[in-house]
Amino acid sequence: MYSIKDRLVNTLTVIIGIILLVVFLSLDFILDAWVDQQFDDALVEKSNYLKSLVEVESDEIEFEYHTGFMPQFERKDNAQYFQIWLDSDTFAKSQSLAYFEGVDLKYKDVPIHENRIFRIRLPDGSMGKAISARFQPQLSSDVNPADVTYIDSMYLTLAISNQRVSNILLIADLSLLFVFITAIFGVRFVVIKVVDKELDSLYLLNKEISELDAHAQQIKKNPKESREIAPIRKELNRYIELNIQNIANEKRLSSDIAHELKTPIAELISLSEMNIRFPDDIRISATYKEDVLSIANNMKNVVNQLITLNQSTSGHYYIEKQEIDIRTLAEEISSELKFKYSDIDNRIVFVSSLVFPIIYVDKFSIETIVKNLLDNALFYSVEDSIVSASIAKNGDGSIVIKIKNTSSNPLTQNDLESIFKPLYQVDKSRTHTDRHGLGLSIVKNVSQLNGYQLSVDYKESQEVIFTVVIPQD
């Protein structure tokens, strides 16, 4: 399991570290190149100055070099060196070379008026840079150029130690490295502090969650809450509210189930006690078996509906789509409901606007939905009123089934919102012992499992319309 904080800190440290590394390396390369170029320019400048001191007089070549003006060529330590050649013979050299017996500088053969810079080990053993140049000495001001027939080219080598420059660059490199390492640790420290501060709201949210109990209503908003944490808290509160509602529904469902089963059980006990106490009473014994069977069937009906409801809310509900003839389906449903409503043929009107009476659905699901809706409409309608069952096709190809009836009791907004809840009945007194408030809950769950859209509309005329929209693949 990875840590968001560690990953965030490491990622930011690496990214900022890479940026700083690129910046510092670029700065280091630029600084090295600039210092190197300045050193080379100084070599060229100084070599040009030395070349300017060589002049052609009327009968000889003179090197107008005055000691004391450039002490770097005179001392032994930390010295600079030069040597001039004429016809491969040494013409002049610095005093600093005299301290090293038999040591001469080397020169590189280059074209006339050209120079070349190269690395060299100086007579004192240190490393440095040298410049070799080939030139023709300039004429003295009092010499007539017509009198000079030929002037040989001369060679000059100037060598200077770059140890000090190298040391300065090394110090600069170490300084940059120190700044880089310090910056990395500084950035990491700052990032950790910032991340810790920004994660405070998440830690507080986690603390609130850990302190939740069975009586918790919601997670309170804290003043340090960030915009990213607020949606999480809202969703958690929504989840808590859903759980509270589910628990309340479970409690209500358990109570209603107990009530539904308690009544027939009490009737069975009462009948049995009466039959045992008065075995010879014909009024009790004559209908005892039929009464027990009726109560048992009622209990069986409740249990079967509860099993169906449980299956429709679990993942064990099997759906197999096939082509169904709606005419055959309507006849089968009417036949099954006929034992409860003998006048069903006169009360139900089936209307279809489909060109072909074939729909592609799960047979058990559509039969369960339509049968429960028709049973509900027939039972709660005004006596002898007409119940309309229509089927049509939408523009998008989906099938729309509508069940219309006129309710015998006015419905409230709370009734419409709770009508699909298990064991909910508009009749709070539950005077109808054979109605348990499970049919519409089963309809809702089966519709959701099949991906159908289920809705209910209620008009002031007490007309109730249940609509089921069935998508067609």
Buried (B, 14 or more C-beta within 10 A) or exposed (E): EEEEBEEBBEEBBEEBBEEBEEEBEEEBEEBBEEBBEEBEEBBBEBBBEBBEBBBBEEEEBEBEBEEEEBEBBBEEEEBBBBBBBBEEEEBBBBBBBEBBEEBBBEBBEBEEEEBBBEEBEBBBEBEBBBBBBBBBBBBEEEBEEEEEEEEEBBBBBBBBBBBEBBEEBEEBBEEBEEBBEEBBEEBBEEBBEEBEEBBBBBEBBEEBBEEEEEEBEBBEBBEBBEEEBEEBBEEBBEEBEEEBEEEEBEEBBEEBBEEBBEBBEEBBEEBEEBBEEEEEEEEBEEEBEEBBEBBEEBBEBBEEBBEBBBBBBEEEBEEEBEEBEBEEBBEBBBEBBEEEBEEBEEBBEBEBEEEEBEBEBBBEBBBBBBBBBBBBBBBBBEEEEEBBBBBEBEEEEBBBBBBBBBBEEEBEEEBEEEBBBBBBBBEEEBEEEEBBBBBBBBBBBBBEBBEBEBEBEBEEEBEBBBBBBBBEE
